[in-house]
Every structure is written in C-alpha cells, then in structure tokens.
Amino acid sequence: MPTTSAAVDVTRVVEEQGPIAPQAPQPGQQPDQIVRGWIAATARTDLDSAAGSGFAAAREYLTPEAQSTWQPSALPVVELTDGYRTEATTGDTASVTVSGIAMGGLDVDRAYRATSQNYERTLTLQQVDGQWRISDPPTELLVTESDFGTAFRERTLYFLDQTGSVVVPDPRHVVVGQSTANRASRLMAMLLDGPSAAVVGAVRTPFAAQSALRSNPTVDPEGVLAIDLTGVDVSTPDLRRQLAAMVVWTLSPTAPRITITVDGSPLDPAQPVLTIGSVASFDPDRLAGTGQVTSDPYFISQGAVLGLDTLSSLPGPLGSGNPVVRSAAMSSATGAVAAVIDDAGGGQVLMVTQPGGGDNASPALKADTLTPPAFSRDGDQAWVVQNGASVKPEIYRVSTSGGTSRERVGSSALVGRGTVTAVALSPDGVHIAFVAGERLYVGVISPAASDGSVAPGDSPDPTGSAGTTWQVSNLLAIQPDLVKVGAVQFASSRELVVAAATTATSYRTLRAVSLDGYTRRAISDQGIFDDVESIAVAPGQPLLVAFSGRVWRLQGSQADGQWTSPLTDRPFVNGAAPFYPR
C-alpha cells in the first residue's frame, strides 16, 4: 500500500462515460479526413472518460506530443458554419487549412459571443506509425453549428445587482453532466469563479477567492440536492439571503429542492430545504413597486396618448394632442409617464409626469432627436438617448420623483456605432439594449469609476460624462446578421423581442432573441405587410406592433398567430407606438 499520493480536488466531478463514443481515426485516412474527424470528435465533450482524460476520441487524432499538452477544457470555442472548407497539402509533413464563417463562440468562461466573421487556421500533421496525426491543434476548440447544441447546453448563472436585492442572469454554455449532482458541481464551480465578462463590474457576488465547495454535491433519496460551502461570509441575515438566492436561482432547474450548508452548518436552520419560492423576492422579472398599475395598453393617435382598449385619452396634456407626442412609456411600478414630444421651436422634448400627477407634465430634456423612453425597474428614472447635432450619443436618466432632475450616463461604449434609435431596460435593472446604426447591442449598467477611469475594453468618454454615477459597459453586438433593426424590448430578463430583417429588401418582422444572442426564433409574420416600426410587450399580454400607420395585436401563438386589429369591433385601429406599463 502506498503511503503518499498526489492531492486530488474532490469537488471536480468527472463526466460519466456515455454509451456511444465518437468515431476514432481509421487506418489510411488522409490529412483532411483526419482534421474533419478531429473537429467532429471535439463536439462530443460530454463523453469524457471515467479515468479523467476528457475528449478521449479527439485525442487519438493528435500526435503523442500534442496529446500531452492539449487542454481542451480551458480553450475558447469557435462555432463554425457546417459548410466549412479544408484544403490539404502533403509531403513529409502535411498541412490542412480550415476556413469558413465563425458564427460565434464561447469565451473560456463559457459565455457566448456572436461574431459572424471569417475564420481560417492551418494545422500541421505528421506521420505516426504510418498514420497522419495533428501535431499542432489550434488554441481554440472548433465545433460546427449543427454539433454545437450537442456539445453544450445553455444554462443560466445568477449573480446579484448592486443593491443585493435582485438576481441577474448570466447565460453560459456548459457540458451537461449525466446526473443531478454532476450538473450541480459544474454550475457551482462556475458560480464560484465569478461573473462572465458580459456582466463583470455590474453585478456582485458573495463569493471570495477562498470560497469553495467543501464537498461534492449529493442528492438524497427524496431528491434534495445538498450544497456544502466553505470560505463564505454569512455573518448577517442579508448575506445569508443573498447567498441562498444566487445558489437556488442557479440550481433550481437542476434540482427544485436544495439544502445549503456552510462549513457543515445549515445556512438557515429555520428553513433547511430551500425552493425558488424561498427566494422569490429576488426574481429578476418581478415587478417593483406597489404592483397596482394596470397592464392596460396605450398607443398614440394623432399625437395624443390613448388607452388602446377604451380609446380614452390619457389625462393631462399628453392625451390632448397638443403638444404632439411621438413616443411614450409608463412605469408599471409607479404609474409615472415619460413622453417625447415635438418642440414648437424644432427638435424634441422629453416630458415627464410624476406618479399620480398625470394632469401635469414637465419638460426634462431637449435635443434634436430623442429615442423612445424606457423606465428603470423601480420607476424612479426614465432613460433616453439623445443624438443631437453630433455623432456622439448621450444617455440620460431623468428622475420621475421629487422633480425632473437628470444625470448623464457614461456612453463611450456607443461612440462610433451609428445613430441610436432605440433603448430598452431589462426587468432586472442591469442589462440594457440599444439599436445603433440599425444593429442590436446589449450591455450592462455599471457604477462609473470614481477616479474617472473607464470600464475594461471601453475608450475614454468624449461626451464629457466624467464624474457621472453610472456608465454603460460591456456592450456586445447581438445577432450581427440581422439588418434594418428597428425597435427592441425586453420580454423578460433573459429574452428580447426585436424588429429586424435578414436582408435589405425583406420586411422588418419580429424575432425573439436570447440575452446573449445565441438563440433566436421567428415570431409569426402572418398579416405583416410592411416594416414593423414599434413593439409593445408585457408578461402575460399579447404582443402589439405598429406598421403602416396602424396598431396590431397578435392573436394566437407567437409561432403561428395572426396579426389582427386590437379591437374586435373595429377592422383596424389607426395609430402608432403602442406600449404597456413596464
């Protein structure tokens, strides 16, 4: 019996061996066949061997020297279109050039990034016992579009917003384990590692460098998942609740009932088994405020804001048609209204009504052009982007309580991306979407550095926003192949609805797009005969759009419903810019 051995990290659960393995290299295969076989084998990341040597079949396509240094689990991933090409040259050694379109890929933290750019990489092969093998595998995993969904599954980690009161989604794409405990181990390892680059700086985590799983997750006979942690500060009730929220929201799709212990002690002795209901107050899609604001839709007709179901005017000047309203929004938390109106002297003005004060509207911001406004989660601010006479977009958040004060938000991430025509705020209060230059972008709202520095990857802000409290950072292009992008709204904290086209000559119709841009699905275009100009979306409510000077409601499912008149007693409703309280 040996008396010593190498240390083993017991918190890392190795994937179980699946029943069907990828095809190993066959004798006599040519260099291009070897490379194509290797790419196919790397897609079967779920078939790690029980001995711990992951990607066992893919390793067989490599030379012995390359096998010893290849660390696929630590590499980024490139998602290639299925029609990628290989071109080989042979001699004493061989080279194979792989080229195609990289649709996107995964960072090392397994967050998805859309790219839609050309990819080319040349691989060198050598003879090993008379068979061709790859001697220099690339510094990224290559996975084809059709194999990507086999190799990875989208899962959502949850971190905390700056107030510590809301969980914020952080989508990742992971190799899914074959057991509940295995899946929980993978997700907890990523949660402990911290947020992805997409949300870093905008979210908080109670985990520190010393935080770790104290033992492997386990599942008891009743299906309760046990998570045992160490190195975590749980000294206050708030910290314990925040820890529970992050873990339970992340793991509840894997196991609906969870126990959490820290250094062996229950996190909450009064409630040893936690469910999503135990931490429902952290729900990123939960409406803030009193919840008394009705979800009745509104729209604009002849410059006046009207209720869509009743055709009655909104009280006060915004419902009169003078001034002329171009776009508007209402907070579901407070009932405050923000509207963009035409200014008699030229340009546009943002008008704001205080909660419960619809009879009075105060001017808050004037510019040459303003985007339709969007409300923050708590309804205390209306956000808008002005482009003015320059090419430098400026973001403002305008108070809707205690006066109409405004603050400029750091916007260097938007500079150079084109005219901003739409902005949308996510229900979690952290993510923000823009349409700039007819392209879709998603970023986060993060605290501005007190020393005037900028977020990683951003440039100094030429808009003069130094000293602001907040900034937009980590801005990423989403679904870059979409063109003519018009309106955008968050359907939930994890999904957007966007009006866009796929070609310059096709109509702008609706698509539901995941937060990271990996997935999208077409929403029915039955009855759409022109470019969709605006969107209204709310939980549990039918979608509304405007095009050709009329407002339309989707009747039926999003997959195959029909766009019809929103009023059953009218064949159509003239108007524009519908909106729900959000």
C-alpha angles and dihedrals in degrees: 000000000000115000097207137031141172117283115259125204101231093191092070109086114201116224116257120248112262123222095245121051127198116262114274120223114283125224114268098018115154122237096262090049090051092052093047091047091050092051090051092048094051089061091067095075090146090069099075110155120252089240090066100254100125123202089027096168093045090053090059089068091061132079115255090255092051091047091058094055103033111109105179097172090063096048128097117245129236117203108213126195112252092248096066117147134228125201119186135198120187139198130118083332128019135220128202121195114209114201136169143102119311104215092186140299149201128277118223087268087059095244113144122244124189115220115156093193139129118278127198130166131164118215124198121220131196135192115259113184089337095310129106115247132174112254100183113035112192123262090252136054114250114216124170124233094251093047097045094084090050094051099043139027125204113243129170125232117197127216130172131268119236092272093052090230102100132048116229122210119240108183118213135175113227142173102258118226124228095237136048092244091049093051091047091051092054094047094046091050090055093044090053091050090061138235125332123252089262093069105018111130092023099068138049133223130193090215119102134190091275094049114112146146107277091205140352117291112258136194121217124215090268091057097253112149115221120209117187116190137182135191094039127131108234097156096126134044090242092055091049092050092048092050091049091049094053095046098042096045090049097045104032094092086056097043123004093204120053138174119203124198129178115209087344096306121113113257089221114016090188091058110027095169115056129197133179087268090061090064100029092127088071092058108139090212096047114119113246124219127030096325089223096117108106120235093230111143126240135197140179122256122178090343096309129109111238135178107252096214096046104023087224120145122253107250115259133023095318089067096047102072091238109115096035111241117213100178137355145182136197128207114237088203099054110006092240115150129214121190137178111223135182112258116226090225093050133276126051137288131209110226121195131194119202118238107283091006102099093142091069128051122187126204110242108168137011126200142145091258133007131189119235106278126252128201128230120240094262094041093236095117138039114210123210138163122223122196097185120177093317133070091242111101115215123204120210132185112203123201116239096189129062095009135327101281116158137205129199115234120216106262108173089123089068098050113115096012096103136253112338110228103167141027129185132183122214121236090246090062094231108078121069130187129205137185107214124168087356090298129114122242133176125197140151136254109239135172112271115242111259091221093059095253121137135236117278110279094016126111127232110285111253091188093079095249096141111136095029119138098230138032138187110242142165092038111184133184111244122205093350093191090068113099136188089032110186124163127014134188135172110246089187139339089280104038139049132200113217135182107223146132133229095216134032091245101045126091120266103250135166130282132175110224128190118240094256094040096243097120133035134171130195117245116217116283094189104139097013111125102161141032112298106239103184141010136210119194133168134163111277093003129109117258117259128200138172127219136146090020094300139099119235135191126209110239113197130004126343089242099057109357125133127244107232141156112299090225119063093209094053128062090215142356119223113220147082146235102038117194142179124213105269 
